[in-house]
Amino acid sequence: MPGGAWWTKLEPMMTGAISSRSSSPLVRVSAWTRRCPWWALVAWLAILGGLLAAATSVGSAFEDDHSLPGSQSQELSDRLEEIDTGFDSDEVRIVFEAAGGIDSQESAIASLLREVESLPGVAGVDSPFEVPGAVSEDGTIAYATAQWDGSNAQALDLLDQVEGASDDDVTAVAGGDVISEVQEDEAGGSAEGVGMTAALVILVVMFGSFVAAGMPLITAVFAVGSAYGVMALVSNVIVLPTYLPPNMFLVGLGVGIDYALLIFARYRSEIQNGLDRAEATDKAIDTAGRSVLFAGSVVMVALLGLWATGLAALQGVALGVSVTVLLTMIASVTLLPSLLTLFGKRLEKNAHRRAAKGRRQENSRWWGWSRFIERHAVAASVGVGVVLLVLASPIMNLRLGFADAGSDADGLPTREAYDLMAEGFGPGANGPLMISTEGSREDAEATVGAMEELSAVESVSPAVELDDGFWLSTAIPVEGPNADETIDLVHQLRDDALAEAPGDHLVGGMTTAAIDYNEAIRDSAAVFLLFVVGLTFVILLLVFRSVLIPLKAALLNVVMIAASLGVVSVIFQRGWFGIEPGPVESFVPIMLFAIVFGLSMDYEVFLVSRMREEWVRSRDASYAVRKGLVSTGSVVTAAATIMIAVFASFVLSDVRMMQQFGIGMAVAIFLDAFVIRSFAMPAIMRLFGARAWWIPRWLDRFLPRVTVEEEQAETQRKPRVPASLS
């Protein structure tokens, strides 16, 4: 197709008409917000207030949907729901311990269970004195099961009721997924507050002014708050997971500050270069703002890769975080210009006051650093590669799963209940398997007998007929829910033991569902990785007109994310720094890859676009690398420091998945900004030289023209290097 003619009508829209800043849509938006700053601010206040008010009025309905159509565990769950047995409903397990014997406390326990059964949300309670096997062999530990169909707020009342029943003679604790959600709700908020405080402190130190520091933070808060309001309303229409809001905050706050900071830093730079406030705002929006829109779009594209998994929970995360990033992008180019106008005079004075000496020294440091890396390009490239590969090596033994209550912090009710059950009935009592048999009574009894012969099975309950010819029994594994032996047992039952038993069988239950879900994520990972990496490569190819730069970016990003997962594996799987050992949550690697791969493109675009701007102008590859690093190094490292502080604050969360996600994100951003962008990237670009910008002519003619930063007209003139940077 000659000259890519079919793109002719689309190119102006994709490039934003960069040849003339005055005609840029972004400049027109910026000009309107400058002329009507109060209207822009009022509009955002109305959006934020309206969405939060509507969300409060309607309420949210976040819930975890780990359904997996086509799996045995889901098929069994559907069948139990169809015949309305109550086996598929939520449960709260109340565990008792009495050193003097459970029988001696029968009256007190029975009284508590009657009070629990009368609480709203409790559909029924099975007493340990009426259920065979609910009292341990030594008679000191017992458990009751409450069928639950209430809200988390009602579950908090149940938790308080149970905790209040403990005294010197008997200990009562409540556990189960319902109580875990209550614990997460009670613990929420502290990590977010620490993250925002840390971000504000860093911004104040960076800019020397609370007003200047507030610009990025205010922009981020408006965007994240609005996104939460949207998704809270949407949760009433489609199923969205309970862990979506903290993920939205984690990503939204980090990205919101990051994007606003990039634009604000460019605005300050243009003020210091002599432009007036209006011109500086337009210039910042039309350059850094364009980078923000592009980088945010790449993040959203990476998140769309989660749809390739076909898993509803991950698709919900992709939707919620994408909405957060979208509103962050919009706020960065609409709300931020109005704030720059309203506080422009104070910001201008601050920029000029801190400009001259600090900027020269800062630029000189980065220029000297780029020259140092240039002289040691091979050593820097090899050194970074070795460090990343060493950090990534633990993923060879990465064990994925869904952490059970045995990985909860000491002192939490769910952990106490888990430990008591393991002590009284064995670790496998916390993860029973449900086995159904379609057939006669003899078939069901034969199935029970086949399971009892397995060494990995502690005990098997007699089969109970729930429907005509449909029998259900429960097998207690020897090991806990996340043990490799339990995973092997599930496969052994499905593939061997029950395959030879008479009748048709299904192996399900919560433990088995978690195993099935983990394997579904693993099986979809390859398609997901190809989608994200491939599409990102194409986007960077379009923007930078280079083959080597997208290849370099993709390879470094993959290794960097592997290194961050290696750190997560060491900390959580091996139990470093006092963390309870356990598996890495199945959701974490794939979510981390999608979000970090997109976020890392922020810095890739911001840094390489400045390099390309100099390359197009001067045709001096070495100077372009140095100039790009000098222009963006301090902003990238400052933005990364803020994101690291926000992400790392989530180690304070009591939710294990959020701890893993926060640490993984913090490590990834650190490696990206301080190792790859500061060491590897300038070194590799130096080794590439002019070849970094090579693209086959036929491909260059075919591809549409898409640019991020405003490019100067191409010349062969080499720019004069300022004396202060030589």
Beta strands, then each sheet from edge to edge (+ up, - down):
strand 1: 90-97
strand 2: 122-126
strand 3: 141-148
strand 4: 171-175
strand 5: 400-401
strand 6: 433-438
strand 7: 457-460
strand 8: 464-467
strand 9: 470-477
strand 10: 504-508
strand 11: 584-585
sheet 1: 2+ 3- 1+ 4-
sheet 2: 5+ 11+
sheet 3: 7+ 9- 6+ 10-
sheet 4: 7+ 9- 8+
end
